[in-house]
Amino acid sequence: MVNIQEFKDTFHGDHISNYFRHIPIEKQGDVYLGVQATICAAFSTGVNQSIYSEVSEQLDLIGEHNVQHEFMNYGITQLVYLSIIEDRSVATLINQPGINEMDVYQEFTKITRLREIDKRHITNPIAYFYFKETGYGLYVAEHIEGARCVAVLKGNQGAYTAFPGYSFEKFNPDTRSAINSGIIALLVNYHDENHQSGISRVRTDGDDFVLRKGFDIQKPESVLPNMVIIGARESLDCTLDEYVDLLHEEFRWDTNPDQQRVIDGTVKINTSSRMTMSKKEIETGIEWGMDLRKEKSRPFI
């Protein structure tokens, strides 16, 4: 017997196909079928290479259960579903059409490595799955319930919730400063001393950082304990001192993916921010990050 899977494929009234990047309308139907088939295979109890057993073990579930997949967000690299098994859930991230599935695999392995460095401020990746019949890859990670994405909307930096209903709230100046310092702190914290590498091609305007539900927008002190990295696509080989120098240099400027200095690789870390950071915010973030590096043995509170 094979478990049953159901899909809800609308996002604020729009079908998921409206969020495919660079796909002609006439091909969207076939692309959608490929996305759906890949997710079904990943969670099927009737497919040999399925990751269902790994996911159910992580969720402390025994036996065969039906799965419901609900489209909940999208980004440059991936489409994101909430996959619900019984009363428990995970995030399923599948590559955007036109994005190489290896990009998803690299992110999965990168986040897995970062979690070995420090579990407190990084999402928990559970399993990776590639479906050769469609050419799509996906990975499953923890669902951070109630999380709010750090984003920039119409020139304002704030926190948005995409699911189940959309909302955006602008940061006040003190919270905005804490957010910026928190981003720098996490980048410093996750510099990999063993491999002498840091996270590169960072997006601070919507894709890479979220705030757990313990975050209070009126309390700047709630920022750092609740900030989590959910996206880490590439690495930059460098020492910690070199990485810190680049943070100082690059985050004083706003960037976007269309800028020539981003396209030609002159900018290595801050590839999409759309907002500037002050020298004080960067320096405070570096101090916080160094403190985090000293505290890695302390459990997250």
C-alpha positions as CSV (number, residue, x, y, z in Angstrom):
1,M,0.0,0.0,0.0
2,V,1.3,3.5,-0.9
3,N,0.4,6.6,1.2
4,I,-1.8,9.2,-0.3
5,Q,-0.5,12.8,-1.0
6,E,-2.5,15.9,-1.5
7,F,-1.5,19.3,-2.8
8,K,-2.7,22.9,-2.3
9,D,-0.9,24.9,-4.9
10,T,-2.2,28.5,-4.5
11,F,-0.4,31.3,-2.8
12,H,-2.6,34.3,-1.8
13,G,-5.0,33.4,-4.6
14,D,-2.3,32.7,-7.3
15,H,-1.4,29.3,-8.6
16,I,2.2,28.2,-8.0
17,S,3.0,28.4,-11.7
18,N,2.8,32.2,-11.4
19,Y,6.0,32.0,-9.2
20,F,8.1,30.0,-11.7
21,R,11.0,32.1,-12.8
22,H,11.8,32.5,-16.6
23,I,9.4,29.9,-17.7
24,P,7.1,30.6,-20.8
25,I,3.4,30.3,-20.1
26,E,3.1,27.4,-22.6
27,K,5.6,25.3,-20.6
28,Q,4.3,26.0,-17.1
29,G,1.9,23.1,-17.1
30,D,4.6,20.5,-17.7
31,V,6.9,22.2,-15.2
32,Y,4.3,22.1,-12.6
33,L,3.7,18.3,-13.2
34,G,7.4,17.8,-12.8
35,V,7.5,19.7,-9.5
36,Q,4.5,17.7,-8.1
37,A,5.9,14.4,-9.3
38,T,9.2,15.0,-7.6
39,I,7.7,15.9,-4.2
40,C,5.3,12.9,-4.4
41,A,8.3,10.6,-5.1
42,A,10.3,12.0,-2.2
43,F,7.5,11.4,0.3
44,S,6.1,8.2,-1.2
45,T,6.2,4.9,0.8
46,G,6.2,3.1,-2.5
47,V,9.5,4.5,-4.0
48,N,12.8,2.8,-3.1
49,Q,14.8,6.0,-2.9
50,S,12.1,8.0,-1.0
51,I,13.2,10.0,2.0
52,Y,9.9,9.4,3.8
53,S,11.5,7.1,6.4
54,E,14.2,9.7,7.3
55,V,11.6,12.5,7.6
56,S,9.1,10.4,9.7
57,E,12.0,9.3,12.0
58,Q,12.9,13.0,12.5
59,L,9.3,13.7,13.4
60,D,9.0,10.7,15.7
61,L,6.3,9.1,13.6
62,I,5.9,5.3,13.1
63,G,4.3,3.6,10.2
64,E,2.7,4.9,7.0
65,H,0.9,8.2,6.9
66,N,-0.7,10.4,4.3
67,V,1.0,13.7,3.4
68,Q,-0.4,17.1,2.6
69,H,1.8,19.6,0.7
70,E,0.8,23.3,0.8
71,F,2.7,25.9,-1.2
72,M,3.8,28.6,1.2
73,N,6.7,30.7,-0.3
74,Y,9.2,31.1,-3.0
75,G,12.7,32.5,-3.6
76,I,15.3,33.0,-6.2
77,T,16.5,29.4,-6.0
78,Q,13.6,27.4,-4.6
79,L,9.9,26.9,-4.3
80,V,8.9,26.1,-0.7
81,Y,6.1,23.8,0.5
82,L,4.8,23.1,3.9
83,S,4.6,19.3,4.1
84,I,2.3,18.0,6.8
85,I,2.3,14.5,8.1
86,E,-0.3,13.8,10.8
87,D,0.0,16.9,13.1
88,R,3.6,17.6,12.3
89,S,5.3,19.5,9.5
90,V,8.5,20.2,7.6
91,A,9.6,22.6,4.9
92,T,10.2,21.1,1.5
93,L,12.5,23.2,-0.8
94,I,12.6,22.2,-4.5
95,N,14.7,23.9,-7.1
96,Q,13.0,26.7,-9.1
97,P,12.5,25.7,-12.8
98,G,15.7,26.7,-14.6
99,I,17.8,26.4,-11.5
100,N,20.3,23.5,-11.5
101,E,19.3,20.9,-9.0
102,M,22.9,20.8,-7.9
103,D,22.4,24.3,-6.4
104,V,19.8,22.8,-4.1
105,Y,22.2,20.0,-3.2
106,Q,25.0,22.4,-2.5
107,E,22.8,24.4,-0.2
108,F,21.8,21.3,1.7
109,T,25.4,20.2,2.2
110,K,26.4,23.7,3.1
111,I,23.7,24.1,5.8
112,T,24.5,20.7,7.1
113,R,28.1,21.7,7.6
114,L,27.1,25.0,9.2
115,R,24.9,23.2,11.7
116,E,27.9,21.1,12.7
117,I,29.6,24.4,13.6
118,D,26.7,25.8,15.7
119,K,23.1,24.5,15.9
120,R,21.6,27.6,17.5
121,H,21.1,30.0,14.6
122,I,20.8,27.7,11.5
123,T,17.9,25.8,10.1
124,N,18.0,22.0,10.5
125,P,18.3,20.1,7.2
126,I,16.8,16.6,7.3
127,A,17.3,14.9,4.0
128,Y,18.0,15.5,0.3
129,F,16.3,13.8,-2.6
130,Y,16.9,13.8,-6.4
131,F,14.4,12.4,-8.9
132,K,16.1,11.5,-12.1
133,E,12.8,11.1,-13.9
134,T,12.2,14.9,-13.7
135,G,15.6,16.3,-13.0
136,Y,14.5,18.1,-9.9
137,G,16.2,18.0,-6.5
138,L,14.8,19.0,-3.1
139,Y,15.7,18.9,0.5
140,V,13.5,18.8,3.6
141,A,14.3,21.0,6.6
142,E,12.6,21.9,9.9
143,H,9.5,24.1,9.7
144,I,10.2,27.1,11.9
145,E,6.6,27.8,12.9
146,G,5.7,31.4,13.2
147,A,9.0,32.6,11.6
148,R,9.1,36.0,10.0
149,C,11.5,36.8,7.1
150,V,13.9,39.7,7.2
151,A,13.2,41.6,4.0
152,V,13.2,44.9,2.2
153,L,10.0,46.1,0.6
154,K,9.7,49.4,-1.3
155,G,12.7,50.8,0.4
156,N,11.7,49.8,3.9
157,Q,13.4,47.1,6.0
158,G,11.1,45.0,8.0
159,A,9.7,41.5,8.8
160,Y,7.2,39.7,6.7
161,T,5.0,36.7,7.1
162,A,4.2,34.9,3.9
163,F,2.1,32.0,5.3
164,P,-0.7,31.5,6.0
165,G,-1.5,35.2,5.4
166,Y,0.8,37.9,4.0
167,S,1.8,40.8,6.3
168,F,4.8,43.2,6.4
169,E,5.8,45.3,9.4
170,K,8.6,48.0,9.1
171,F,11.3,47.9,11.7
172,N,11.8,50.9,14.0
173,P,15.3,52.5,13.9
174,D,16.5,50.6,17.0
175,T,15.2,47.2,15.8
176,R,16.6,47.9,12.3
177,S,20.1,48.5,13.8
178,A,19.8,45.3,15.8
179,I,18.7,43.4,12.7
180,N,21.7,44.6,10.7
181,S,24.1,43.8,13.5
182,G,22.5,40.4,14.0
183,I,23.1,39.6,10.3
184,I,26.8,40.5,10.6
185,A,27.0,38.5,13.8
186,L,25.7,35.3,12.3
187,L,28.0,35.6,9.3
188,V,31.0,36.0,11.6
189,N,29.8,33.2,13.8
190,Y,29.5,30.7,10.9
191,H,32.9,31.4,9.4
192,D,34.3,27.9,9.1
193,E,37.6,27.8,10.9
194,N,38.5,24.2,9.9
195,H,37.9,24.9,6.2
196,Q,38.8,28.6,6.2
197,S,35.7,29.7,4.5
198,G,32.7,32.0,5.0
199,I,29.2,32.3,3.6
200,S,29.1,34.2,0.4
201,R,26.5,35.5,-2.1
202,V,24.3,36.5,0.9
203,R,20.8,37.9,0.4
204,T,19.7,40.1,3.3
205,D,16.6,41.5,1.5
206,G,14.4,38.5,1.7
207,D,15.8,35.0,1.2
208,D,18.4,34.1,3.9
209,F,17.4,35.3,7.4
210,V,14.3,34.7,9.5
211,L,13.2,35.5,13.0
212,R,11.6,32.9,15.3
213,K,8.3,33.7,16.9
214,G,10.1,34.8,20.1
215,F,11.1,38.0,18.2
216,D,9.3,41.1,19.3
217,I,9.5,44.0,16.8
218,Q,9.5,46.5,19.7
219,K,12.3,44.8,21.5
220,P,15.7,45.1,19.8
221,E,17.2,42.8,22.4
222,S,15.0,40.0,21.1
223,V,16.6,40.0,17.6
224,L,19.9,38.1,18.0
225,P,18.5,35.2,20.2
226,N,15.8,34.6,17.6
227,M,17.6,35.1,14.3
228,V,18.2,32.1,12.1
229,I,20.0,31.5,8.7
230,I,17.8,29.5,6.3
231,G,19.8,30.1,3.1
232,A,23.5,29.6,2.4
233,R,24.3,28.9,-1.2
234,E,28.0,29.4,-1.6
235,S,31.3,29.7,0.3
236,L,34.2,32.0,0.0
237,D,37.7,30.7,0.8
238,C,39.3,33.2,3.3
239,T,40.6,33.5,6.8
240,L,38.3,35.0,9.5
241,D,40.3,38.2,9.4
242,E,39.9,38.5,5.7
243,Y,36.2,37.8,6.0
244,V,35.7,40.5,8.6
245,D,37.5,43.0,6.4
246,L,35.1,42.1,3.6
247,L,32.1,42.6,5.8
248,H,33.4,46.0,6.8
249,E,33.9,46.9,3.1
250,E,30.8,45.4,1.4
251,F,27.9,46.1,3.8
252,R,28.4,49.8,3.9
253,W,26.7,49.8,0.4
254,D,23.4,48.7,-0.8
255,T,23.5,46.0,-3.6
256,N,21.2,44.1,-5.9
257,P,21.8,41.2,-8.3
258,D,21.6,43.5,-11.4
259,Q,24.6,45.7,-10.4
260,Q,27.7,45.2,-12.5
261,R,29.9,44.8,-9.4
262,V,27.7,41.9,-8.3
263,I,27.5,40.3,-11.7
264,D,31.3,40.4,-12.3
265,G,32.1,39.1,-8.8
266,T,33.7,42.2,-7.3
267,V,31.1,41.9,-4.5
268,K,31.6,38.5,-2.9
269,I,29.4,38.4,0.2
270,N,26.7,41.2,0.1
271,T,25.1,40.4,-3.3
272,S,21.6,41.5,-2.5
273,S,20.8,43.9,0.4
274,R,19.0,47.0,-1.1
275,M,19.9,48.8,2.1
276,T,23.1,50.2,3.7
277,M,24.5,49.4,7.1
278,S,26.3,51.9,9.3
279,K,29.9,51.5,10.4
280,K,28.6,51.1,14.0
281,E,26.1,48.4,13.1
282,I,28.8,46.4,11.3
283,E,31.3,46.8,14.2
284,T,28.6,45.9,16.7
285,G,27.7,42.8,14.7
286,I,31.4,41.7,14.5
287,E,31.6,42.0,18.3
288,W,28.4,40.0,18.7
289,G,29.7,37.4,16.3
290,M,33.0,37.0,18.1
291,D,31.0,36.5,21.3
292,L,28.9,33.8,19.6
293,R,32.0,32.0,18.5
294,K,33.1,31.8,22.1
295,E,29.8,30.5,23.3
296,K,29.1,27.7,20.9
297,S,29.0,25.1,23.6
298,R,26.2,26.9,25.4
299,P,22.7,25.6,24.4
300,F,20.3,27.9,22.7
301,I,17.8,29.6,24.9
